[in-house]
């Protein structure tokens, strides 16, 4: 009997968490610029991940991002990450990214990014809810920062997914915000990412995820927006 009450409490808590996230995000979404100087883009990535015991994982990831209008490489990066699983639904991660950012005047400029991230997951039947806060620092030439990320930024991300019965398919939607102080601007909420995608296992070792993403700024930042087609391939060693 006590187990029944516990399960009901967990489900009610998950529903309240989902409603709370949606309610808190509504005023922020209203200020977002869905389309401003919009540019289509393609973001493919390939990653390799290795698990060590029940707690540790390391991952290496590469991506070359292409944008159109005009067509050119926007950014290429290599990222290394280490993750520690604290419990079945809580994990922490640290990663380092080296990227080459393209600019028509300076061509490719190197940038270094270090981020500290956490992940909390809760499930209500087949529904999953995840909260993923991250803090990052980007080290690059100051001229490269004006249309990109702040030197320091806080990135909360919220994800809702659904586990399709008798399959590995998981459709999902996510919303991520960027908060920080960009060059010449006060600390503010300056960018968002709204995504809808589908992930699934091609085999025991290969996972594929495809998504559509709209990225842009807010009325106070006037960042160009991107309509992104993404494809992520993960190989598990």
Secondary structure, DSSP 8 states (H G I E B T S, - for coil): -HHHHHHHHHHHHHHHHHHHHHHHHHHHHHTB-S-SS-EEEEEEEEEEEEEETTTEEEEEEEEEEEETTTTEEEEEEEEEEEEEEEETTEEEEEEEEEEEEEETTTEEEEEEEEEEEEEEEEEETTEEEEEEEEEEEEE--GGGSTTS--SEEEEEEEEEEEE-TTSS-EEEEEEEEEEE--TTS-SEEEEEEEEEEEEEESSSSEEEEEEEEEEE-BTTT----EEEEEEEEEEE-
